[in-house]
Amino acid sequence: MALRRTIAVFLALLVCLAAAPVFARTVTDEMGRKVQVPENPQRLIGLTPSLTEVIYALGLGDKAVGATTWADYPPAARKLTRVGPYVSPNLERILALKPDLVLVNKDGNPPWVVERLSALGVPVYVTVPGTPKQLPASMERLGKLLGVPQAGSRLARRLREEMAKVAKRLKGATPRSTMVVIGSKPLVSVGEGTMNHYLLTMAGGANIAAGVNQRWPRLNLEYIIEAKPQVIIISTMERGQNLERDLAYWQSLPGVGDRPGVRVEWISSDLIDRPGPRVGQGLEDLARLIHPERFPQEPKP
């Protein structure tokens, strides 16, 4: 009987060892947390749309097993199993997918997600978006974490080159008073400390909402009229919005869009809201809208 119990314990131990990552290592995430992760993670979940984009941009789309509700880029990501919105993901669905590493965004995912997943034994690596200029280094870290350091370096190099290209175009340009609208009911703009604000500044804009001392300030019409924005940029963040109607509203608004020389434009929110691989494209698009004279149309062949 004792021999049988010994054999049973030994077999159970072998099963546990087989299930555990063979080459586990301890890394420090961008929050300063110590996390034990597999040497080459095989089942990945990014808990924001931007982190899902990073996984694919690093060439690891075949290892992605789940994504949040609005993770829709690249198109292949739309086929992934949904684990709910990034602000309140479904932990049961995440556990059912058996990830060996979950990527989290400090600004997008609430702290309880990290705490509960970690308590359940799921390795969680937290990223901190910071500023656009800090993103390339983050891409490099993620490349090393996921076992593809060269891909991370290539992605970081591309982002740096895109930012440098815009900076060169805008050299000597006078900042242009700009308002970014990310919500119309109520009217919500972008404040200091947000990725949008940093991009707006890098794109040669002077953010009219910078002095409100809120990350997502709600502006009234009187404030906007007094600020006199030269460029009004509507972000397509709102789902189901009528963009044509919104553009017409701002273009004809007395004291705002109807002033001589004021331009009302729009931009894809995914390019300026998601701290991921397409931030460089978003920066250039913003710069073109604010300073079109610095980006002349190239003649068609």
Secondary structure, DSSP 8 states (H G I E B T S, - for coil): -HHHHHHHHHHHHHHHHHHS-TT-EEEE-TTS-EEEE-SS--SEEESSHHHHHHHHHTT-GGGEEEE-TT---SGGGGGSEE---TTS--HHHHHHT--SEEEEETTTS-HHHHHHHHHTT--EEEE----GGGHHHHHHHHHHHTT-HHHHHHHHHHHHHHHHHHHHHTTT---EEEEEESEETTEE---TTSHHHHHHHHTTEEETTGGG--SS-B--HHHHHHH--SEEEEE--STT--HHHHHHHHHH-TTTTTSTT-EEEEE-HHHHHS-STTHHHHHHHHHHHH-GGGS------
